[in-house]
Amino acid sequence: MRNIFIFDDSPIQLGAITKIVNNYILFKENFLVKKSTQNPHELLSHCCGNRIEKGIYILDLDFHRKDIDGFDIAEKIREKDLLGKIIFITADKNKTQEMLLRNIEVFSFINKGEGSEVLKENIFNTLDTISRRIDNELTLSKKKLFIIKNRSINLRFEIEKIYYIETSTAKAHQLIIYFKEREYQFSGTLSQIDEQYEILFRVGRSHIVNPQNVEAVNYKKRQIIFKDGRWISFSKGMKQEVQKYFESIM
């Protein structure tokens, strides 16, 4: 879930922007308007006091206060939320220069001086871009994590730390996953894992290996040797496929 924070000192403009954002996220499960306010200090108090991470901040630049401006708000937010997405809204194109001089990392700069429909389109396009990037991040994280979901547990392991997975000889429909210094037994099938994790390689009816942790392959003895010295065997019938695969990556 990504929290959205909106600031504009004009109640009319704040209401318009908030309505646009709420219309956008109506069918989006990964966005939530957490705060919409005319008070910059109220915004900062909420953001900085609640340890927000990867927030989305839509900030007006066209307001006049002696104690704080829009760039000050952005700088304070960036101190607390390094990965947050800052979106500036202004009718003054010249403010981009000041933004560069103050070294503020901004996701988008939206011109609100071109009418309400253009403003809506620009906000929608910006949130679309953020949404796509969130989806890409989730896809990449899923590829890097090995997830075990049973009735009572939900565990995640970094795939790079897995050595191999084998079927249990003691219990049906049970698998054993091996790491460098530990192992873990769980319910599942090798077919499911082979289909779900392309980065892993199935070497037979009983084993799936993580090629990242394979040190060598002895084709004569039909052994796959891991970085810690452990090894597993593969059948004669798999020799050609195993050799073709590992010669292409090693």
Secondary structure, DSSP 8 states (H G I E B T S, - for coil): -EEEEEE-S-HHHHHHHHHHHHHHGGG-TTEEEEEEES-HHHHHHHHHHTT--S-EEEEE-----SS--HHHHHHHHHHH-TT-EEEEEES-TTHHHHHHHTT---SEEEE-TT-HHHHHHHHHHHHHHHHHHHHHHHHHHHHHEEEEE-SS-EEEEEGGGEEEEEE-SSSTTEEEEEESS-EEEEE--HHHHHHH-TTSEE-SSSEEE-GGGEEEEETTTTEEEETTS-EEE--GGGHHHHHHHHHHH-
